[in-house]
Amino acid sequence: MRFYLQFGHGMIEHCRRLLGAWRGGGVILSPRDLIEDQLERVAADARRAGAEPLLDPQCYLHDADHHRLTQHQYWQVYQARSTASLLSGSGARDLIRELGGLSRRLRVERNILPGLLARPVDDSWLSLHEVIIEAGAEEFGEDSTLATVALSVDSVRDEEQVEAIVERAADWPVAGFYVVAHPPTGYLVEDPAWLANVLILTSGLQLLGKPVLFGYGNHQMLALAAANVDTIAAGTWLNVRAFPPAKFYMQGDEDRRRSVWFYCSQALTEYQPQFLDMAQRHGVLEWMRPDPTLGSNHADPLFAGPPPSTVRWREPQAFRHYLTCLHGQCRAMSAGSFEQALQMQRGLLESAQRLNSELRDNGVFARTRDFGPIFDVNRSALIALDRARGARLRREWR
Amino acid sequence: MLDPSALRAAFPELNSLEFLAESGQKYVFRAQKDGRSVVLKIVRADQDQERIDREIHAVAKLSCNYVPVILESGQRPVGDKTWTFLVEEFVEGESYRAVLQRQPVQPLGDVLRLATALLSACCDFEVQQMVHRDIKPENLLIGPNGKIWIIDFGIVRLLQLTSATLTQQRFGLFTPGYGAPEQVRNLKPKIDARADLFSVGIVLYEALHGSNPYLSGKGNVLEIVQDLCNRDLPRLTIPGDIGGKLSEFVASLCARFPSRRPPNAREALQWFREIVGGLGTM
């Protein structure tokens, strides 16, 4: 499975360094966070590093008012068009034409088409998207478009709505799918039905023979490797690790409280440096040393000797460490069969849960970012995936 | 009821007319023509003419080893009314419903033979862009030599024609407990070969399990429909099913959502053949 960066606030330098280090991958650009000059610059930097830039038009909410998003020309065209105009086709063509100009200036090779947040998935929503897809095919050609599937919490939780998308998507003239799903909570999801349906949706789309890219993800979404998803994307702050409709409104502009978290990939859990001090005190800090195969040296200072909380280790290093580890974990999740993919997931969850538990026994707690309550959520969702799609995934694994 | 003398007068080429059955749509007779047994189906004058024509059109162009051949069709006056008729090949056999009543849990080898026939027939329907839409034990005949026949194309859907069932109708035409959810709910664009695969899956499940779980313990059609649309059947445990592959295949056929079933009849048959090869029972 591949890993792309989900662009968010303050990520220009992260993109440059990480994509340069990885010599590949990709970045999903955010008009909500970048003016056009910056979009062009980050896209060019990505290409120089051998990575793919993609542009997420972020048309999820027609009434979004975040000033950085709405100052883009294509957004002004979008907001000026009524829903009726979009549905009739003329508004969709105007929007796509404007977006096409921007895409060509950014020189993106694949085009993420606009998509509204489904609340719910019904005939109107499907029809609107099919109009947009048709306009996208005319502007860009079918072979370079990715249909956006953006789902509200309730839509994700409804199997009927999820399967309705898979049925209709079989006829969409697109090259792939870009899926974003609003989680019931702000970050890690404790609802197995939500995650199960994300797996069922993405695997259903993947079985149509086209790549699936899951946006606004995090390490819990490593499970999507079992759905044979091609790429997941994640970013630095939590609002680019879980899809947050609120961030597209001025009122929802993020509260970026300063707090630094160390991602222990072996435990699938993030810890504050103060708890690494406890790990050191009880002689178990070495258990948390990053797996060298994941390629991150960004957390080395925490293991250099002094108590971790006393070391100068701030968000930039923490973010780069998290993203580098996730990049490595995604690569390691590539499996030759569905059965192998399931085994890898079970193995990952088992070993992570064991370490998570042993660390807790030694007073090392993760507090609000503990994966402890999540292990069984992922297990349950994987069983649901196997029941729903396992038979076909075993036969049609790519 | 038809006047027997008027019927004989209308069909002078047929001898030994013998009444067999009457169903919602038609009267069925066995007869002799040119020394061979045939079936004469007379369709009620008040039935939907478009649907009747579709049945005839569909089966007439079908090339399938498991479907009786239509020898002649048309309209003739019987008495003072005009009737639509079909003369088709008579096939000897016992309905699969009778077989299941005698022995509710069928031997695995027999079920595999049935599956091969039904899936092969679905492939033939698919080639003609046809959906039978009423595969169930009552519409399957088992001949004395084990030959399997699929009969009654009364609610067939031809995918390239406009559907005879009004799109606005909340429910489509179906047999409770066997009709696929998308067929029950009249979701037109979704009714393709996968709807027949669902029905095949239910028949196989019933033969392996001993009953149709969607019918057991239900008081009315609404309860059956709600169960079928909202609940996947539990996985079967099948003696001799190495690795659970047959059970997984049957579960896939019976999936509530079409996208969870094999994508088409050809894939389903291929998949099934691979499983049978692994079981080594045929």
Interface residues (C-beta under 8 A of the other chain):
Chain A: E159 E163 V166 E167 A170 G204 L207 R387 A388 R389 G390 A391 R392 R394 R395
Chain B: P189 K190 D232 E248 F249 A251 S252 A255 F257 P258 S259 R260 P262 P263 W271
